[in-house]
Amino acid sequence: MCGMYTFRKNERLSNYRLKSLLFDKGDSFYHYPFRVIFLLVHREDAGTLLPLKQYPAMSETFQFPAKCLVAVSGKRVKKANKRNRIKRLTKEAYRKNKIPLYSLLEEKGMVCLLGLIYTAKHPISYEEVEKSLASIMATFQEKISEQSGSVHLPRSKD
């Protein structure tokens, strides 16, 4: 897999329908200062979960094992430059800490939609963001290991 230490456009969750799917059917947990929303799907089930009429082809959608969304609420952090800085720091910390997650997802034959929502009212330092994200990744890997046998979403009736 090329570019393990990058965070490319294909790794970002930007499709409206995929975002809706994440927020509708995803599980979540909280780890200060982030609320983490995730949806795990086996690769073979992803094709039935994502009908081709509504979503791009599987090979285009999941070139990487995970797609990540980073959000900072304007209600909590008022200044746009501070929100953008928090998003940059979070993306950088994710980029550095994603490799064990990717290898675990590849090993289990799964794909993942991941949302990181910043919930603190004030910006925090990069060291705190990176420490928090490393801990989130460890917790998330435990959840993947626990659920790997039973993560089949119900097939849609459409």
C-alpha positions as CSV (number, residue, x, y, z in Angstrom):
1,M,0.0,0.0,0.0
2,C,1.6,3.2,-1.1
3,G,1.7,6.4,1.0
4,M,1.2,5.0,4.5
5,Y,2.3,8.2,6.1
6,T,0.0,10.4,4.0
7,F,-3.6,11.5,4.4
8,R,-4.9,11.6,0.8
9,K,-8.3,12.7,-0.5
10,N,-9.3,9.0,-0.9
11,E,-8.8,8.5,2.8
12,R,-11.1,11.4,3.7
13,L,-14.8,10.9,4.2
14,S,-16.5,13.4,2.0
15,N,-19.4,11.6,0.3
16,Y,-22.7,12.9,1.7
17,R,-24.4,9.5,1.6
18,L,-21.5,7.8,3.3
19,K,-21.5,10.5,6.0
20,S,-25.3,9.9,6.5
21,L,-24.7,6.2,6.8
22,L,-22.0,6.8,9.4
23,F,-24.2,9.0,11.5
24,D,-27.3,6.9,11.1
25,K,-25.8,3.4,11.7
26,G,-22.5,4.0,13.4
27,D,-21.5,3.3,17.0
28,S,-19.7,5.9,19.1
29,F,-17.6,6.4,22.2
30,Y,-16.1,9.4,23.9
31,H,-12.5,10.1,24.6
32,Y,-11.6,13.7,25.6
33,P,-11.7,15.9,23.6
34,F,-13.2,13.8,20.8
35,R,-16.4,12.0,20.2
36,V,-15.5,9.1,17.9
37,I,-18.2,7.6,15.6
38,F,-17.3,4.5,13.6
39,L,-18.9,2.0,11.3
40,L,-17.2,-1.3,10.6
41,V,-18.2,-3.4,7.6
42,H,-16.7,-6.6,6.2
43,R,-15.4,-6.0,2.7
44,E,-17.8,-8.5,1.1
45,D,-20.8,-6.9,2.8
46,A,-19.8,-3.4,1.8
47,G,-21.0,-4.0,-1.8
48,T,-24.5,-4.8,-0.6
49,L,-24.5,-2.0,2.0
50,L,-23.5,0.6,-0.6
51,P,-25.8,0.2,-3.7
52,L,-24.0,1.2,-6.9
53,K,-26.8,3.7,-7.9
54,Q,-26.1,5.8,-4.8
55,Y,-22.4,5.3,-4.2
56,P,-19.3,5.0,-6.3
57,A,-17.9,1.5,-7.0
58,M,-16.4,-0.3,-4.1
59,S,-12.9,-0.2,-5.6
60,E,-13.1,3.6,-5.9
61,T,-14.8,4.1,-2.5
62,F,-12.4,2.0,-0.4
63,Q,-9.0,2.2,-1.9
64,F,-7.8,2.5,1.7
65,P,-9.3,0.4,4.6
66,A,-10.6,3.5,6.4
67,K,-12.2,6.8,5.6
68,C,-11.9,9.5,8.2
69,L,-13.9,12.7,8.9
70,V,-12.7,15.4,11.2
71,A,-15.2,18.0,12.4
72,V,-15.0,20.9,14.8
73,S,-18.2,22.7,15.8
74,G,-18.6,26.4,15.2
75,K,-20.8,26.5,18.2
76,R,-18.0,25.3,20.5
77,V,-15.0,27.0,18.9
78,K,-16.1,30.4,17.5
79,K,-13.1,31.6,15.5
80,A,-12.6,29.9,12.1
81,N,-8.8,30.1,12.3
82,K,-8.9,28.2,15.6
83,R,-11.3,25.6,14.2
84,N,-9.1,25.1,11.1
85,R,-6.0,24.8,13.3
86,I,-7.7,22.1,15.4
87,K,-8.7,20.2,12.2
88,R,-5.1,20.4,10.9
89,L,-3.6,19.1,14.1
90,T,-6.1,16.3,14.3
91,K,-5.5,15.2,10.7
92,E,-1.7,15.3,11.4
93,A,-2.1,13.2,14.5
94,Y,-4.4,10.7,12.7
95,R,-1.9,10.5,9.8
96,K,0.9,9.5,12.2
97,N,-1.2,7.0,14.2
98,K,-3.2,5.3,11.5
99,I,-0.8,2.5,10.4
100,P,-1.6,-0.1,13.1
101,L,-5.3,0.5,12.4
102,Y,-4.9,0.0,8.7
103,S,-3.0,-3.2,9.2
104,L,-5.6,-4.6,11.6
105,L,-8.4,-3.7,9.2
106,E,-6.6,-5.4,6.3
107,E,-5.9,-8.5,8.4
108,K,-9.6,-8.7,9.4
109,G,-10.9,-8.0,5.9
110,M,-12.9,-5.0,7.0
111,V,-13.4,-1.4,6.0
112,C,-14.3,1.5,8.3
113,L,-15.9,4.8,8.3
114,L,-14.5,7.0,11.1
115,G,-15.6,10.4,12.4
116,L,-13.6,12.4,14.9
117,I,-15.6,15.2,16.3
118,Y,-13.8,17.7,18.5
119,T,-16.0,18.6,21.6
120,A,-13.8,20.7,23.8
121,K,-14.6,24.5,24.0
122,H,-11.0,25.6,23.8
123,P,-8.1,24.6,21.5
124,I,-5.6,22.2,23.0
125,S,-1.9,21.7,22.1
126,Y,-0.7,19.3,19.5
127,E,0.9,17.1,22.1
128,E,-2.5,16.6,23.8
129,V,-4.2,16.0,20.5
130,E,-1.7,13.4,19.5
131,K,-1.8,11.7,22.9
132,S,-5.6,11.6,22.8
133,L,-5.6,10.2,19.2
134,A,-3.1,7.5,20.0
135,S,-5.3,6.4,22.9
136,I,-8.4,6.6,20.6
137,M,-6.7,4.4,18.0
138,A,-5.8,1.8,20.7
139,T,-9.4,1.8,22.0
140,F,-10.7,1.5,18.5
141,Q,-8.4,-1.4,17.7
142,E,-9.7,-3.2,20.8
143,K,-13.3,-2.6,19.6
144,I,-12.4,-4.0,16.1
145,S,-10.8,-7.1,17.7
146,E,-13.9,-7.7,19.9
147,Q,-16.4,-7.2,17.1
148,S,-14.6,-8.8,14.2
149,G,-16.7,-11.9,14.2
150,S,-20.1,-10.3,14.4
151,V,-19.9,-7.1,12.4
152,H,-22.5,-7.7,9.7
153,L,-24.9,-4.9,9.1
154,P,-28.5,-5.7,8.1
155,R,-29.0,-5.7,4.3
156,S,-31.0,-2.8,3.0
157,K,-34.4,-3.5,1.5
158,D,-33.9,-1.1,-1.4
